[in-house]
Amino acid sequence: MPGKAVGRAAAALPWLCPNTDGLIRLAEAPAGLARPFSADPVAADVALVLFLLRFVPPSVAPAESLFCPSALSAASLPSTASAHLQAVPGAWVDPECEVAKRCRAFARAAAAFARRLAEHTRRACAERAAALAALAPLGWVAVAAVDPGAAREPLHDPDAPAASATQAAIWGLDQGAVTRRLANRWRLPDWVASVLGNFNLPIAAARALVPDLGLFLLAQFAALETERRLGSLGLTEGAGRAELLAELKLTDAVVEELWPAAPPAEAPAPVLDPNPHKVPLVVNLLKMASESRRRNGAALVARLEERLDDLHRAVAQVGGEADARARDAKLRALAELAAGAGHEINNPLAVISGHAQRLYRTEPDPDRGEALQSVIRQTQRITGIVRDLMQFARPPQPHPHRLAAGDLLGLVRDELAPLATEKNVRMELAAVSGDSFVRADRAQIKHALAAVARNGIEAAGSGGWVRLSCTERDDEFVAFVVEDSGPGLGAAALEHAFDPFYCGRSAGRGRGLGLPTAWQFAKQNGGDVRYESGTGPTRFVVTVPRSVTLEFLDRQSA
């Protein structure tokens, strides 16, 4: 292909054709493709993974898999693959060409490292991190599909890195520009498209462009470290290694420990020609698989398998839900008790306070006046405690509005900034998607989030940190996550953490109404507050109903 046209031709590819073995697997054993970058080199065909990301029907994939196995059994997948295979004669990369070998070695090492990073840091889904790291050199693969010779040219000088400027000078577009155009034209999922074309950005720029910053950091660092060890492909030129290490809280020693001792095994030599265009039976096999799934009611099978998955998840959650129900029942009983006690205390307290103030106004003796002032101060203190108690026991009715999740977290951070500074605690606010909205009472949800975050500041101690973030775990709720570097909750503390007046700190340091009131406000607004145990930082999650618009419903039904 002449001159600089190769880059634009690569960016205009209608697809990348998977290898023969991958297409046969798609037809005969699709469920095995759910975790493509595990230990299965056939499933790790980059072109096959890209095809699945584009065309697998939407469904809720398990956290440990990239795709839901039942969705991979859809009849539309083999028929779509056969249609592309017949309509597009090229777009296939010879696995023995130099660029393909280089990218394949990169993908195997980067995916394995990214998975270990994700499991260690718990910043994102391990399978997604592995997929993004493996797909980082997509632009190189696309150029190789158009012109293997032109794709190889930036690699001619082994002593000079294949920089973006060199790629652009030869191809007309660098690999990042090719990747961004393909991600847009192929309509790859947002979590893929937002990361793939931005690997060369520094963290400061990524914060503004990438919704899931944790996923971006893991994939970018995996790509950067793989380039350092296996040779540069010009993927992460703008990334700062020291900055990434600090952001991910890693050290060189930990990186060495997480780096795979040996890369995953290569796929065995194929029996058939790896180019499916030269194996006529592949098209027929794909068509037969599609027809068979339609005849056998693949949709029904898929629904039954998904229900079975739901049943397994429900069984696993029974214990946790039983604990949550017991906690909720106890808190409701405590709220009723607190409401009655507060009412009974307020009446005699008002009498004591009124008489003390009247006597103080007419008392000429300074010593007795000081004693009366002390009585008045203590009644005011008790009044404050009763007011907080009544707020927990009988909170006002919420007035829900549509609120931006990012704005709520910003308000909480600003409110608690002076306390964090006083306690020498660093507050971090993760990037929040501008599309995340909740429906709740602004004052009550802000109070709930601030109470949980204030707990984190107290627990973190001097030199510690508190991190505020937000995720959309499903179509109904937005989850606000508050993490801190404190020691976490022991079994005894966890049992009583939401009890009024319980405080894990020493006596006199707090009323112990923060978490109970946060729980009450969250419940009033249709959400919840819970503690998530694990080996990482202390983690509380406040769930709030997401604000559903007609536009959102249209997208869901499309």
N, C-alpha and C positions, 0 to 999 in steps of 0.2 A: 504494500500500500504506500503511495507516495507521501513524502514529507510528513507534515504534522497532522495529517488527517486521521492517523491511527487512534489518537485519543478520543476524538469526537465519534468515531465509528464504535469504539469500545463503549462509550457512554450511551450509545443508541441501541445496544444489544437488547433484543426482546426477552432473552433469558440466557442462562449459562446451562449447557446441556450436561446432566449428570453422567457418570460412567455407567457402563452396561450392568455391572454388579449391583450398583445402587438402584437402578430402575427395576431390576428383577426383584430386589428386596422390597421395593415399594409395592410391587404387584403381589408377592407371595407372603411376605412376613412383615407388614408395615409396623406392627406394634413394637418391634425391636428398634425402631428409629426414634423412639421417644427421648432417648438420651444419646444423641449422636456423637458427643465428644467424650464418651466414657472410655471403655476399653475395646470398642468395636471400630476398627479402621474402615470397614465398608460404609458404616453409617456416617462416618466423619467426612464423607465427600462434600467439600464446600459447596459445590453446585447443587447437590441434592438438598443440603440444609437450607440454602437460599430458596429453592423451589418450595420447600415445606413452609418456610416462614411466610411466603407469599400466599400460598393456596390452602393451607390446612384450615378447615372451618373453625370459627371462633368457639372456644370452650375454655373452661377453667382447668388449666394444667396443674398437676400436683407440683408442690414446691421443689421436689427433687428431680423433676423432668422438664424438658423444654417443651414437649408437646404431650397432650393427653392421648394415651394409646387408643382410646375408642375413636377419637377424631381422626386418627391416621387411617382408620378403616373406611373412611368415606369413599363412596363410589366415584366422586368427582375427581379425586387425585390421580388415579391411573388414566382416566379419560383425558384430563387436562395435559398430563405428561405426553400421552400418545399424540395429541393434537399438536403440541409444540414440536415434538420430534419430527412429525411429518411436514410441518409448515416452515421450519427453520433448518436448513440443511447443515449449517455450520454451528458456531457458538460453542464448540467443544474444545477442551484443552487437552492436548496429549500429555498424559502423566509422566512421560519420560523426557519432556523438554526441560531445559535448565530452569526456567522460571517456575514451572509447576513443581519441580523437586524442591526448589528453594522455599516456595510458599507452603508446601506441604510440611516440610521440616519445621518451619516457623509455626504453623498452625498446631501441630502436635505438641510442641513444647509450650507454646503460649497458653493453649487451652488447659493443659494439665496444671501449669503454674497458676493461672487465674482461678481455677477451681480451688486449689489449696489456699490461695489468698482469701477468697470469699469465705471459706469455711473457718479460717483463722480470725478474720476481722469481723465477720457477720454483718458486713455493710450492704450486701446484696445477695440475690439468688446465685448460687454457685454455677448452675447450668447456664444461666444467662451470661454471667461473666466469662465462662469458658467459651461460649458461642461467639461473643463479641471479640474476644482476643483472637480466636481462630479466623474470624472473618476480616480482621484488620487489613490484610493485603488484597482486598477485593479488587481494587483498581488494577493491580498487577495481573491478576488472573484474567480480568476482562480484556486487557490489552493482549495478553498471550493468546486468548481465544480468537482475536482478530488477526494478529501478526506476531507469531512467536519470535521471529528475528528481531523485530523492532522492540519487543518487550525485553529482550536480552541485552540490548545495547547499553542501558545505564549500568549494567553489571560488569562491563568489560574491564574496568580498572579496579582490581581487587583492593588497592590501597586507598581508594577514594570512595566515600559513602555515596550511595545512589540518591543524592539529594533531590528535593522537589524541583529545584531549578533545573537540574539536569534532565529529569523526567519531562518537564514542560518543554524544554528546548528540543527534545527528540520527538515527543508524542503530540505536542500542542497543548495538552492538559496533563497536570501531574496526577498521580494515582488518587490523591484525596479528592480532586475535582471530579474525576471519573466516578469514584464511589458515591459522592453526594448526588450526582445526576442519576445514577442507577437506583439509589435508595428512593429518590423521589419518583422516578418513572415507574418503578416496580411497586410502589406503595408499600414498602416494608413497614412493619410495626414501628410505632413511634420510639419505643425503647431501643430499637436497632438503628433506625435512621438518625436519631439525635446523637448517637455516639460514633457510628462508623466514619462519618465524614469529618469528624472533629478531633481525631487522635493527635493532631499536631498543635492543638490549642493549649496555652498555659491554663492553670487552674482558675485564675481570676476571670478569664474570658469564658471558660466552660460553665462557671456558676450561672452566668446570664443566659446561656444557650441550651444547656442540657438539663432536662427535668430531674433525672435520677443521677445526682452527682456521685453517690457512692458507687453505682455501677460503672460510671465513666472512669472514676479513679482506679478501680480495680483492673478494668480492661486496659486502660492506658499504661498503668505501671507494668502489667504483664507483657504488653507489647514492647515497652521500653527496655525491660530487662532481657527479653528474648533477643531484641536487636543487639544489645550490648554483648551477648554471649554467642550469637550465631551469625552476626553481621547485619549491617544496617540496610533497610529497604526504604529509608526516608519517611517512615510512618509517624515518628514522634519527635520531630525536630524541635517543636516549641515546648516540649514537656521538660520540667525541671525535676531531676531525680531526687534531690534533697527535699524539695517542696512536697513531692509525692510521699516520700518516706515519713515526713512530719505529719502530713494530713492523714495518712493511714496508720500512724503510730507504729511504725516498723523500724527495725534496726537492720544493719547489714548482716548481723549474725542470724536474725530471724529469717531474712531473705534467703540466706544460704541454706538454712534448715528446710525452708518451704520449697526451694527449687528442686524439681524432680531429679533423682539420682540418675535415671535413665529415661529417655523419651518413650512414649507408648510405641508398641510394635507397629511396623508397617503392615499393610494389607498383604496377604499372600498373593503370589503371581496369579492373575486371572486365567481361567481356562478359556473363556471367550475373549474375543477382541474387545478392549475397553471402550472403543468407539461404538456407541449403540447404532449409529447410522450404517455401520457395516454388519449389523446383526439383525436381519429382518424379523426374526422371531420376537424381538423385544416389543415392537409395536403391537403385534398380535397378542402377546402375553398381557400387555397393559389393557388392551381392549377387552380381552376375555375376563380379566380381573374385575374391570368396571362392571361388565354385564352380570357377572356372578354375584357381586355385592348388591346390585340392584335387585336381582331375582331373589336372593336370599334375605331380603329385608335388612340391608346393612344399617339402615337408620334405626330400626328397632333394636338390633344387636348393640349398636352404639349407645342407645338410651339405657338399655339394660346394664351394659358395662359401667356406664357413668353412675347409675343408681347403686351398683355394687360398690364402686369406689366411694360413693357418699356414705353407704352403710358402714364400710370399714372405718372411714374417718369419724363417723358418729360414735362407733363403738370405742374408738380411741379417746374421744372427747368426753365420754360419759362421766369419768371420774372428775375431770376438771369442771364440768357443768354442775355436777352434784355439789362440789365445794362452793361454786359461785352461788347456787340457789340457797345453800345454808347460810352463806355470808349475807346475802340480800335479806333473808328472813330475819336474821339477827339484827341487822341494821334497821329494818322497819320497826322491830319491837323496841329497840333502843330509841328510835325517833319518837315513838309514842310516849315512852317513859320520860324522855327529855322534855317533850311538850308539856306534859302534866307537871313535872317538877319545876319547869321554868315559870309556869303560870302561878304555882303556889308560892314560889320564892319572890316573885315580883311584888305581890300585894304587901306582905310585911316589910319588904325592903323599901317600898315607897313611903310607908309610914315612918320608918327609922330615919330615912334621908330627910323627909320633910321636917320632922321634929328637931333633928340635929341642926339643920340650916336655920330654923326659927330661933333656937337657943343661941346659936353662934352670933346671930345679928344683935342680940340683946345682952350678950355676956361681956361684962367689963373686965373680968380677970384674965390676963394674958395666958396663963398656964391652962386654965380650963378652955379658953378659946382655941389654943393649939390642939388640945385633946379632941375638941369638937371638929376641928378641921380634919384631923386624922380619921375620925368616924366618917365624915362626908367623903373623903378621898376613897376610903375602902368601899363605901356603898356604891360609889361611881364605878369602881373596879368590878364589883360584883354585877352591877348593871350591864357592863360591857360583856362579861362572861355570859350572862343570861341572854343578852341580845344575840351573841354568836351561837349560843345553844339553840335558841328559837329559830335562828336562820337555818340551822341544820335540821331541826325537828319539823318546822312548818315553813318551808321556803315559799316565797311569793309565786304566784302562777307565772310561768314564762310567757314572754311575748316574742315568738320566733320571727326572725328575719333572715334573708339570704345574706350570708357573710363570706367574705374571701378568707380562706384558711391562712394564707400568707399574712394578711393584715392582722388576724388574731394573734399569731405567733409574734409578729413584730410588736404589738401592744404589750404582750406579756414580757418580752425581752426588755422593752423600754421601762416598764414599771419596776422590774426587779434589778435593773442595772445598778442602782445605788447600793442595794443590799449585796449584790455579787461583788462590787468593788470593795465594800466594807469587809467582806469575808475573804477577800483575795481569791475569788473563784472566777474562772473564765467561762463566759457564756457563749455558746456557739449556736448559730441559727442556720440550719441546712436550707438549701434552695427549695422553694415550694412552687409547684406548677401554678401558673396563672389561671388554670381551668379548674382548680380545686375550690369548691364552694360548699358551705354547710348551711343547714337551716336550724337556727337555735336562737335563744335569747342572748344577745351580745354580752350583757353584764354578767349573767350567770355562767356562761361558758368561759369567759375571760377569767372570772373568779376561780373556776374549777382548775383551769390550766395554770394560773398563777399559784394556786395552793400546792399543786403537785410539783411545780418547778421550784417553789420556795423550799419545799421539803428536800429536793435534790441539792439545793445550794447549802442547806444546813448539813446534809449528810456528806457532801463532797469534802468540806473542810478546806483550810488554807492550801493554796496551790492546786486545788482540784478543778474540775470542769463540769459543766452541765450543757447537754446538747438538746436542742429543740428541733424536731423534724415532723414531717407529715407524709403519709402515704394513703393511697386509695386502695384498700385491700379487696373491696368488692364493689358492686354497683349500688349498695345501700348505705355504706358508712365510709366516712373519712376517719383515719386513725392518726391522732396527734401523739407522737412518741416523745417522752421526756427521759433522757438517759443521764446518769451521773457517774462519776468515778469513785463514789463512796463504797463502803464495804458490803452493801446489799443488806437484805433482810434475812435474819435467821428464822428458824421454824417458829419460835415463840413470838417474835416480832411480827411475822407474817400473819399469824393467827389473829392478832389483835390490832393490826395496822389501821384498820378502818373503824375501830371502836372510839367513840368520843372520850376525850381526856387521856387516851393512851399516848404516851410519848416515849420513844426509845432513848431519848436523851435524858440527862439528869433532871431531877425534880425542879420545877420552877422555870424551866426553859421552854415555854410554849404551852398552849392550852390543849393541844392534841385534837383540834377540831378541823385541821386543814383537809386531810384526806376524807373524813366522813362528810364534810360539807361539799367537797369536790364530787364525791360519789352521788350525793343527793341531787346536786344541780345537774350532773350528767344524766341521771335517771329521769329527772323531770323533763329533760329535753330529748328523751328517747335514746340516750346513749348509755355509756358505762365507763367505769374506771377499773383497771385491773393491773396487777403486778405480774410481769412475765419473768419467770426464773430462767437462769441459764448460766453459762460460764463466762459471759462477757460482762459489760457494765450493767449497773442497776438500771432497770427499765420498767417504767410505768407507761401504760397506753390508755389514752382517753378517746373513746369512740363517740362520734357525733354523726347523726344522719346527714348524708350529703344532700345538697339542694339539687333537685331534679328539675330540669327545664324541658320544654317541648323539644328544643334542639337536641338535648341528650337522648330523649326517648326516640326521636327519629333516627339517631345514629345507632341506637341499640336494635331497632327493628330492621335496619337496613341489611 
